[in-house]
Amino acid sequence: MVSRISRAAEGLTYISETDAPFEYVELPQIDDVEPGIVAAAVGIAKGTQVAEVGLEKFFARLLDVKDWFGPIEKEQAKKFRRLRDLLDKELTDIKVYRFGKIRIDILILGKNRDGTVVGLRTFSVET
């Protein structure tokens, strides 16, 4: 599983005011995908603003192919679609959390078949 999710995210970046890679995360010490528990597990300060977005909403703009896209952008959108589909297939109880206001930590987490909380982490800069 680690290699499948890692491979699917390899080379992809989350584009905002900065481009950030996705990194695989595994949180065996927790068994609940709740924001406070997740934040503590990954070192995000208690009380940090958090928003939950749905998986489809998170990926919507990453999957949207524009008329002006060239081959590289079209391939990126396909890779994001494969990543979204893999996460949806392999994980249950998927949550997407955005922690922060300007530099936003983004975690896409769910439980794998063993019940371990796994997923991806990236960040966004939004001013």
C-alpha positions as CSV (number, residue, x, y, z in Angstrom):
1,M,0.0,0.0,0.0
2,V,2.7,2.5,0.9
3,S,4.4,2.0,-2.4
4,R,1.1,2.3,-4.4
5,I,0.0,5.6,-2.8
6,S,3.6,7.0,-2.9
7,R,4.0,6.0,-6.5
8,A,0.7,7.5,-7.5
9,A,1.7,10.8,-5.8
10,E,5.2,10.8,-7.2
11,G,6.0,13.9,-9.2
12,L,2.7,15.6,-8.4
13,T,2.7,19.0,-6.8
14,Y,-0.1,21.0,-5.2
15,I,-0.1,24.3,-6.9
16,S,-0.9,27.5,-4.9
17,E,1.2,30.5,-4.4
18,T,4.0,27.9,-4.1
19,D,4.2,24.4,-5.5
20,A,4.4,21.7,-2.8
21,P,5.0,18.0,-3.2
22,F,2.8,15.3,-1.7
23,E,4.4,13.1,0.9
24,Y,3.2,9.8,2.2
25,V,2.2,9.7,5.9
26,E,1.4,6.7,8.1
27,L,0.0,7.3,11.6
28,P,-0.2,3.9,13.3
29,Q,-0.4,5.6,16.7
30,I,-3.9,6.8,16.1
31,D,-7.1,5.0,15.2
32,D,-9.5,7.9,14.6
33,V,-9.3,10.4,11.7
34,E,-10.5,13.4,13.7
35,P,-8.9,16.8,13.4
36,G,-7.6,17.2,16.9
37,I,-6.1,13.7,17.0
38,V,-4.6,14.1,13.5
39,A,-3.1,17.6,14.3
40,A,-1.4,16.2,17.5
41,A,0.0,13.2,15.6
42,V,1.6,15.3,12.9
43,G,2.9,18.2,15.1
44,I,0.3,20.9,14.2
45,A,-0.2,23.3,17.1
46,K,-3.3,22.9,19.2
47,G,-5.9,25.5,18.3
48,T,-4.8,25.9,14.7
49,Q,-7.7,26.7,12.5
50,V,-9.0,23.7,10.6
51,A,-11.4,23.1,7.8
52,E,-12.6,19.8,6.4
53,V,-13.3,19.5,2.7
54,G,-14.6,16.5,0.8
55,L,-12.3,14.4,-1.4
56,E,-14.1,15.4,-4.6
57,K,-14.0,19.1,-3.7
58,F,-10.3,18.9,-2.9
59,F,-9.5,17.2,-6.3
60,A,-12.0,19.2,-8.4
61,R,-9.6,21.9,-9.6
62,L,-6.7,19.4,-10.0
63,L,-8.8,17.2,-12.3
64,D,-10.3,20.0,-14.4
65,V,-8.7,20.1,-17.9
66,K,-8.7,23.5,-19.4
67,D,-8.8,24.3,-23.1
68,W,-5.4,25.9,-23.0
69,F,-3.7,22.9,-21.3
70,G,-0.7,21.4,-23.1
71,P,0.3,17.7,-22.9
72,I,2.1,18.2,-19.6
73,E,-0.9,19.7,-17.8
74,K,-3.2,17.1,-19.3
75,E,-1.0,14.3,-18.0
76,Q,-0.9,15.9,-14.6
77,A,-4.7,15.9,-14.5
78,K,-4.7,12.2,-15.4
79,K,-2.2,11.4,-12.6
80,F,-4.4,13.3,-10.1
81,R,-7.4,11.3,-11.3
82,R,-5.5,8.1,-10.8
83,L,-4.4,9.2,-7.3
84,R,-7.9,10.2,-6.3
85,D,-9.3,6.9,-7.6
86,L,-6.6,4.9,-5.7
87,L,-7.2,6.7,-2.4
88,D,-11.0,6.2,-2.8
89,K,-10.5,2.5,-3.6
90,E,-7.8,1.7,-0.9
91,L,-8.9,3.8,2.0
92,T,-12.1,4.1,4.1
93,D,-13.2,7.0,6.3
94,I,-11.3,9.5,4.1
95,K,-10.9,13.0,5.4
96,V,-9.2,16.0,3.9
97,Y,-8.2,18.6,6.5
98,R,-6.7,22.1,5.9
99,F,-4.9,23.4,9.0
100,G,-3.9,27.1,9.1
101,K,-4.7,30.4,7.4
102,I,-1.9,31.4,5.1
103,R,0.5,28.5,5.1
104,I,-2.1,25.7,5.1
105,D,-1.1,22.1,6.0
106,I,-3.3,19.7,3.9
107,L,-3.7,16.1,5.0
108,I,-5.7,13.5,3.0
109,L,-6.1,10.6,5.4
110,G,-8.1,7.4,5.7
111,K,-7.8,3.9,7.0
112,N,-6.2,1.1,5.0
113,R,-7.3,-2.5,5.1
114,D,-5.3,-3.1,8.3
115,G,-7.0,-0.1,10.0
116,T,-3.9,2.0,10.0
117,V,-4.4,5.7,9.3
118,V,-2.4,6.6,6.1
119,G,-2.5,9.1,3.3
120,L,-0.8,12.2,1.9
121,R,0.4,15.5,3.2
122,T,1.1,18.7,1.3
123,F,0.7,22.4,1.9
124,S,-0.6,25.5,0.3
125,V,0.2,29.2,0.6
126,E,-2.8,31.4,0.2
127,T,-2.6,35.1,0.9
